[in-house]
């Protein structure tokens, strides 16, 4: 689906980051994606050439560059999202009776990831985080 729109997967990731962040810099995109500035610059250059993204220099310090999607870029991403949603719907339809256990497993994975992020953010041992991500009191 990306190939049909002339967008590579790494370019798609950068475009999604630009869409999600309010007029990010190259550095902010790199931080979000854990990608070096040089890789972000390469991906942004490709997106600029394809008319998917645009750069704006900040005023008064024109050294700072902000990124945004063009109208065409927003349309491209929306079309990709719609197709992805359709593909997910088709997958769920094909799961049949396995759909419910599959969705439960996905929810458990999501909850585990949220718990892990909370532990990392708070730097607390896992025994002090409840199953729903809340901090437990540490009784001595």
N, C-alpha and C positions, 0 to 999 in steps of 0.2 A: 504494500500500500504506500510506503514511503517512496520506493523507487518510481512508482507511477507518477508521483508528484515531484520527482527530481530532488528529493531531500534524503540525505544520509541519516542513519540513526543518531550519530553524534551531533549533527546539525539540528535534528529534531529535539534532542535534549536541551541544547542551548536555546532554541526557540521557545520551548516550554518554560525554561527559567526566565527568559525575558518577559514572557507573558505573565508569569506569576509574581515577579518582583516589580515594584513601582519604579520604572525607568532606571534599571540597574546599570552599574559600571561593569566593565570587563571583570574587575576584581571580585565584585559581588556575585557575578554569575559563576566565576571560577570557584569561589568559596562554597556556594550552594551545591555545585556539582562535584566538588573535590577534583578540580581540573586546573592545570597550570594556566597562567595568563597567556602563554604562547599558544597553547591549544585552543583556548577560548578565542583568541584573536584570529586563528586560522578558521575556526568554525564561523565566527562572526563575519569574516571577509567573504566566505562562501554565501552566507545568508544575505549579505549586502548585495553581492553580485546577482543573486537570484531574485532580488526585490522583496525579500521576506522581512528583512529588518532594516532599520535606519539608525544612524548615529546623530546625536545632537551634542554640540559643545556647550558646556555650562558657561553662564555669564556670571561674574566678569572673568573668572579664571578659565580660559579656554583650553587649558591642558586637560581638564576633566571631561570625559566623554560619557554620555548617557545613551542607553540603548532602548529602542522601542520597536514593536512590530509595525509594519506597514499595514494598510487596509488589506492588501493582498495576502500578507503574512497571516493576519488574523483569520481570514477566510480559509487559507490553506490549513491552518491548525484545526479550525472548527470542522473542516471536512475530514481530516484525519481522525479527530475525536469521534465523529459520527460513525465513521467506518469501524473504528475500534469497538465502539459500543455495540454495533451490529454484529461484529464477530463474537463478542462476549455473549450476546444474546443467543446466537446460533450455538455456541459451545454449551451454554446452560440448557438449551432445548435438547441437545444431543445427550446430555448426562442422564436424562430420564429420572429413574428412581434414585440414582446416585447424586442428584443435585443437592438434596437436603444435607447429606453428610459432607459433601464437598464444601458447601457454604458454611457449615459449622466449623470445619477445619480451617477455612479461610479466616473466619472470625476469631478463632483461637490463635492463629498466627498473627493477626492484626493486634490482638490483645497482648500477646507476648512481646511484639515489637514496641508497643506503647510502654509496657512495663520496663523493657530494657532501656528505652530512651529516658524514662523517668529516673531509673537508677543511675544512668550515666550523668544526667543533668544534676542530680542531687548528690552523686558520688556516695550513695548509701549501699550497704551490703544488701543482697537480694532478700535476705530474711526479714528486712525491715520494710519491704514494699508488699502491699496486699495484691491479690489477684486482679483487682480493678485499678491498680496504679496509685492507690492512696498510701501515704506514709503511715506506718504503724508506730505506736508508741514503743519506745525501747525501755522496757522495764528491767531494772538492774538486778 
